[in-house]
Amino acid sequence: MVIGAYVLLGVYVCANYWADINHRVSSHLPTDHSWFEWLLSHGAYSVRHLENPLFSTRQNAPDGVNMMANTSVLGISIPLAPLTMLFGPQVTYSLYLGGALAATAATSYWMLSRHLVASRAAAAVGGAFLGFAPGVIHHANGQPNFTSNFLLPIIVVRVLRLGESGRWLRNGVVLGLLVAYQIFINEEMLLLTALACAVIVLLRAAFRWSQTRAELWTFLRALGVCAGLALLIAGYPIWYQFNGPQSYRGLQGGVFHTWGEDLLAFVTFPRDSLGGIPEVEKTIGLTEQNTWLGWPLVVLAVLVAVLLWRTSLAARIASLVGVLFAVASLGRQIRIGGRLTELEGPWHPLPENLPLVEMMMPTRLSLVAVGAIGVLIALAWDEIAKARPAGAPRPAEGAGLHRRVRLLAYGAVVLALLPIVPRPLPAQHVDPPPRFITSGAWRPYVPEGRTLVPVPIPSNVHGLSTLRWSALTGHEFPIPAGYFIGPDAEGNGVFGAPSRPTSMLIYGTMDRGVAPAITEEHRRQAIEDLRFWRASVVVLGDHPAAPALRVLLAALLGPGQRVDDVWLWDVRALVG
């Protein structure tokens, strides 16, 4: 029943997508939504063609994309490949998104009911929060890898069981398998979970040192087995991520300086919830809404932490973990109400190029604090459920009073949670690919080893529609550029392909709405770019800037021809 409720909530959150499954994408992060559709198609393409899933030549031709160095979700896209091949990436995306939310709530419910609380209702409420928390729902707008947290509660439980006497080998193997699988879903969330587990283990040791000391050797042996097995399974993919083709070091310009959590975000209602409004972003800024808990829930969490501090070790540890990671999420410079202050944050002393840390966004550390609050919510509900009236001169009256107090306590929790109940994710219409693409009419124009150049050329800013041409046709033709992270000339990570003159002409024409005057140098550069891309045909479909783009392409390549519902330039004779 509880799991069914989570599934229904997952369907409800994705309702706007299901209303028109083939023509809807996230209205907040449409490019990310299309990127993940492309990733699901990549998994299906790798299975269908038995190709190495760690790399793809179907985007950013001819250089390709290192999939391990991007959010490739191979642990999702490959198992769901049959579904993608049968129904397409749009259906798989929505099933995956809603299923990941529900599955995370379900495993959180299992963790809480088996290991922390006696009340099933407490576990159900806590599980619902952990699966559908504001920060998770925010990322559900086009970033389902951050909703795919269903292994994390199990990993936390298995870490805390590593010290069990006589089971070090079994426990190490189980945790190693879980860690290896999570690497292929979301490495960043695995890193955050590992940091959280390290803090939890250290706090548990501090509070119960005698018990921890007795378990230490067993714990270390099991941890060694876990590390060895995870490295055996995922060692090569991780090496490939950092040393394979199209790998990179760090991000050019970084995200280190600007992505700390805003102090006001903790007490602000999230945009996509019953209590939130879109206008609230104008006061804090368009940041990741990883906390946005609302002030009632923050007050409740502090109150629960104080009341349960002496009686519950779990509450004590959850409180300290929440505070530690909330503070750590503030980044290098404190931000309040969307404004950077002069106050230095906890990350300020750290070197900017510290390995691994240079790739982290400080704000995402607050997701651990959100998890800690979920535990506190479950513990609070459990304490209310366990409460019994003490002896009183008039038991009936005492019991009645006590029931009213319990109802008030339940009501306080519900009222704190109600404003952050998620609404259906906002979606926008997106046009389907041209018939020329979906019907396969492009095939005579694109021989093996050549590319189809869609206009606009896909990038991290432009070309949402043309990236979907590749995704929705199962990657049957390679395309240049795209939406990914790859290396620049110095090996630093950059968003998208290095700029080429023809790409910049196309993007500039889109931005201005008018084609510039074209010189012979422009034409020479265009031929050079097309030759680099191994282009066979340039295709312009329906687009708001299509009239200006058609003028531009005609000036660069000569008159195009109308084929079905696209304008087409066959450039094989030009590029050789």
N, C-alpha and C positions, 0 to 999 in steps of 0.2 A: 504493500500500500504506500509506504513512504517512497520507495523507488519510483512507483508509478506517478506519484505527485511530482517528483523531480523531473521525470520525463515530460509530463504535461507542462511544467514550467519552462523547460527547454524549448518545447514546441511554441509556447506562447511568446518567448523572447524572440524567436525567429519568424514570427507570424507574418511580418511585412515582406519577408523574402518568399515565403510559401504562397503569398497572394498572387505572385507572378514570377514563378521560380526562374524562368529563362531570361527575364528582362529587369531584374532588380539587383543592385549592389548597395553596399553601405554608403549612405550619404555623408558620413563623416570621413571615412577613409576608403574611397572607391578604388584608388590605385592598389592599396594593400589587399582589398577584397579580390581584385582581379589577379594580383600576384599569387594569392593562395589558390585560386582556381587553376592558375598555370602550374603551380606546384603539384596539385592533385593530378593534373594531366601528365606531369613529368613522371610521377610514380607509375601511372598506367603505361606510359610509353616505355619506361625501363623494363617493366614486366613483360609487355607484349613483344618487345624486340630483344629481350635478354641482354640489355646493355648495362654498363656500370652506372648505378644510380648516383654515385658520388660526383658525377660531372655531366654537364649537358652542353651539346653543341647546337641545340635548337633555339637558343637565344644568344645574343651577343656574338653572332657569327662574324668572322671565323674563329675568334679567340675562345668562345664558350664561357661557361659559368661554373665555378667551383661550388657545388651544391652544399658541401659540408661547411663552407665558409659563409653560407646564407641560411635563412630560416627554412630549411628544406623539408622539415617534418616527415622524413622518410619512414619513421616509425608509424605514421598514420597513412601516408599516401600509398605506400606499397601494400599494406593489408587491405586498403580500400580500393585497390586498383580494379578488381572485377566490377565493383559498383560504378566506378568512374567510366569504365569501358561500356557498361550497359546503359547508364542513364545520363552520363555527361557530368562535368565537374560542378555545374551549378547545383544539381541535386545532391551530389556528394558533399559539397561545401556546407549546405544547410543541415544535412543530416549529421555531418561531423561536428559542426558548431554546437547545435542543440544537444547532441549526444555527449560531447566533451563536458559541457556544463553540468548535465545530469549525472554523468559518470563521476565527476569530481565531487559533487554533492553526495553521491552514494558511497564512495570510498571514505569520505570524511565522516559520514554517518556510521559506517562500520568501525572506523578508528575510535570515534567517541563512545559508541555504545559498548564496544568490547573492552576498552582500556581506560576510559576516563569517567564516564557517568553511568548511573544505574537506570535513569529514566530514559525510555525510548523517545519520549516527546522532546526531552532536552537534546538528545543526539540528533533528532530530526531537525530541530530549529538550528542547532549549530551547523549541521551538515548543509542545510539550505543556505545559510549565510556564507560558508566557505566556498560553496560551489557557485553562488550567484552574488558575491560581494561586489560593491561598486567598482573597485579596481579591476576585477575580472570582467564585469559587464562592459566597462570602458574599452578594454582590449578586444572584446567580442565584436566591436565595430571594425572588422577587417583584419584582426590579428588573432585567429583562433589558436595559435600556438601557445598564447598566454592563458587560454581557457582550458588547455589540455593538461590539467594538474592532477588527474585521477591516480597517478602512481605516487604522488608526493606524500599523501597521508600514510600510505603503506610503507614507503621508504622510511619515514620518521619512526613508525612503529618498529620496523625491522632493525633500525639503528639502536633503539633502546633495548632490543632483545639480544644484542650481540654478546652481552655478558652472561647469558644463561648457561649454567653449568651443564657440560656434557653435550652441548649442541653447537659448538663453535664452528664446525665444518658446515653443517647444514645451514645455519644462520648466515654464515659468510657467503655461501653459494647463492642462497635466495636473494640476499641484498645485492650481490654482484650482478645477478641477472636483471634485477630491477633497475640498477644504476645504468647498466649498459643500454637497456631499452630506452630509458629516459634521455640518454644522450642523443638519440635519434628523434626525439620529440621536441625538447627545448633545453638546450644546455644552460641557458641563463637561469631558468627556474631551478634547474638541478644545482647550480652553484649557490643560489640563494638558499635552497633547502639545506645544502651541505654546511653553509655558514650558520644557519639557524640550529642545525643539529649539533654543531660544535659548541655553540653557546649553551644549548640545553644540557648537553653532557657535562660541560664544565660546571654549570650551576648545580646540577644534580650531585656531582661529586662534592661540591662545596657544602651542600646541605646534608648529604649522607655519605660522608667520606668513608666510614668503616665498611659500609656495604659496597661502595664503589671500589675500594681497595681490594676486597675479596674477589671482585669480578674482573679486575683489571687485566690479568694475563689472558683470561678467556676472551675478553673484549678485543684485545690487541690481536690475538690469533685470528679471530673471526674477521676483524677489519682487514687483516692482511690477505685472507682468502678472498674477500670482497674486492679489494683493489686489484689483486692478481687476475681474477676472473674477468672483471670489467675491462681491464687493460688488454687481456687476451682477445676479447670480443670486439672492443671498440678502439684498440690501439692504432690499427692501420687507418681507419677513417679519421681519427683525430690527427694523426701525422699528416694525412692527406689534406686536412683542413688548413694546416699551418705551413705545409711544404709542397703540396700538390700544385698542379697548374692553376693559374688565376687565384692563388692564395695571396694574402696581403698581411701587413703588420699595422695594427691600429687603424684609426679612422682620421683622415685628413681634416684638420680643424676640430675634430673631436666633439663629443657631447658632454665632456667632463665638466666644463665650466657652467653650463646653463641649465642642466637638468636636475637640479635639486628640488625637493618638494617644498611647496609654499606652505608656510605656517597656517594660513587661513584655510588651506585646502582640507585640513583635518576636520574642521567644523562646518564645512560647506556641504549642502546636499548635492549629490551628483546629478549631472545633466539628464541622464537617461533613467531617472527614477520618478516615483510618484511625487516626491517632494522637490524635485529639481526643475529648473527652467533653463532653456538655452542661453538666456541673457546673462546668466551668472558667470559664464566664461569671460565676458567682457570685463569683469571686475578683477579676475585673477589671471586671466590669460589662457591661451590655447595650449595648455600643458596636458601631459598624461594625467588622467584622474585616478591615480593609484590608491588614494585614500578617499577623500570626499565622503566622509562618514556621516556628516551632520552633527551638530552640537549635542542633540539628545543622546546619541549613541556614545559619543566621547565621554559625556558626563556619566552615563551608565557604566561604561568600562572602568572609569576611575573609581566609582563607588563600589563596584564588584571587587576590584583589586584590593581596596582598603578593607572591605568586610571579610573577605576570604583569606587575607594575607596570613593570619595565624593558623587557620584550620586546614588549609589546602596547599600542599606542596605544588600541585599542578598549577593552581592559581598564582602562586608566588613566582614560579618559573615563567609562566605565560606573561605575567605583568612585566617582569624584568626584560624578557625578550622583546615585548612590544615597545617598551620605552627605549631600549638600546637601538633597535632598528629604526624606530621613528626618528630618533636624533640623527642616526647615521644617514638617513635619507635626505637630510637637509643640504648636503653637498658642500661645495667650497665656500659659498657665500649665501647668507641668509636672505630669503625672499619672503616678503610679507605683502599680501594683496596685489601680487603681480609686479612688485617693485623690488629690485635688488637693493639691499641695504649695505652699509659699510661693515656690518658684523661678519666676522669670519666664521665659516661653517666647519664641521668636524673633518671634512676632506681637505681643508686648506693646507695642512702640513705635508700631505702625501705628494710624491713626485707625479707629474702629469703623465709620464710615460711608463708608469709601473705596470709590468706585465699583468694581463687579465683585467686589472683594475681600470686600465685605460679604455677598455671596451665596455665597462659597466656604466649604466645610468644610475646615479645615486638615488633618484626618486623611486626606482623600482625596489630598493631595499624596504620601502614602506609596505610592500606586499607581504613581507614577513610579519610586520606589525598588525596588518589586517588579519592574518591567520591567527595570531595570538589573541586578538579580540574575539574571533570566532570561538576559540576555546573558552574564553571567559564567559561568553554568552551561554554556552552549553553548561558550564559549571554553575552559573547563576540559576538557570532554569532547574537544574538538578537539585540544587540546595532548596529551592522553593518547593519542589515536589517532595523532598524528603522531610520537610519541616512538619512537626507534629505539635499539637498544643501541650504545653506543660501542665502539671497538676494545678487545678484551681478550685476554689471553694464551690463554685457552681460550674461543673464541667460543661453543661449544655451551653451556657452563656459564653464560657471561655472558648469553647470550640467554635461557636458562631463568630466571635470576634477574630479568632485565629484564621478562620476561613476568609473573612473579609480582608485581613492583612495579606493572605496569600494571593487573593484575587487582585488586590492592588499591586502586589509585586509582579504578578504575571502581566498585568496591564501596563506597568512601567516598561517592561521588556518589549512588549508588543508595540507600544507607542514609540519607543526608540527605534525599532526596526521598520515600522510601517513606512516612513518617508523614503527609505532607501530600497523599497521593493521595486524591482526593475520593470520598466515598460518595454513593449516591443521595440527592438532596435530600429532606428529610422533608416529608411531605404529610399533610393532614387531610381528612376527609370534609366536603363542603358539600352541603346539600340543593338540589335543583333548584328553579326558580321554580314557583309554583303552576300547576296546569292552567289556571286562569282567565287567567293571563298567557300561557302558551305556546300555548294553543289559539286565542288571538285573541278570547276571549269578552269582553274588555274594550272592544273596538272600539265597540259601541253607546253606551258611557258616556263616551267621550272624543272629542268633535268636534274638528275642526281649530282650532288656536289655544288649546286648553285643555290642562291637564296632568293626569297621573295621580299622585296623592300616595301613595307606598308608605310603609307603616309597618312598621318604624322608618324615618324619613326618613334617607336616606344622609348620612353625614358622614365626617370623617377618623377618627372613633372608633367610631361606631355604623353599623349598616345595611350590613354586608358583603353580606348576602343580597339586600337590595333593590337595591343598586347593580347586582348581576348580573342582575336582572330587565331592566334597560335593555340591558346588554351582550349578553345571550343572545337578545333579541328584535330585535336589529339597530337599536336606538334608534328603534323605531317610535312611541313616545310620549315626550314630554318629562317630566322629573321635576324637582322643586325640590331645592335644596341639592346635596350630592354630595361627592365626594372629589377635591379640587383645591386650587390656591393662587390666590387672587384678592385684590382690594383691600378694605381696610376703609374707613370713612368718611373717613379722612385720606389714603388712597392707599397705605398700607403693606401689604405682602403678609401675608396671614393664611391659615392652613390651613382650608379649608372656607368655607361661606357665613356671613355675619354672623348671629349668633344671633337667633332670633325667639321670642316667648313660647311658641307652641305646640310648637316644636321642643324647647325646654327642658323643657316639661311631659312630653313623650314620653320624652326621655332620662332625666329624673329618675325617671319611673315604671319604666323599665327597670332603673335602678340599684338602686332600693329594692324592686322587686318588688310594689309596691302603689300604686294610684292615689291621688292627694291629693284632698282635698275641693275641689270645683269651685264657683266663684262666678260671678255674672253677668259680672264683669269678665273672667274667664277665657274665657267664651263669646264675649264681644265681641271679645277679642283673637284668638280662634281664627277667627272669621269674617273679621276683618281680614287675618289671615295667609293664609287660603285665597283671599281676594280678590286679595292681592298675588301669590300663586303662580298665579293664574288656574286654580284647581283646578276640576276637573269631578267627580272621584270620589276618595275616600279608600279605600285597600285595605289590609287587614290579613291577612297570610298566617300560616302556621304559624311559631311563634317561641316560645322558652322563656318569654318574658314576655307572650305573647299574652293570657292571661286578664286580667292587670292592664291591658294596653293596651286591651282591648275595653271594660272598665269605664270607663276614661278617655275613650275616644272616644264612648261612649254618653252620658256625662255632658256632653260638650262639644257633640255634634252630634245627639243623639237616638238611638233604637234603630237598629242597623245591620241589614242583611239578609244572610242566608247565600246566597251565589251560588257554586255549584260548591264549591271547596275554600278559599274566602276569606270574610271578613266585609267588607262593602262599605257605604259611606256615599255616596250620591249627593248632592252638595252644590250642584248647579247652582241649585236654587231658593233656597238660602241666600245664595250669593255674587252672584247675578244674572248 
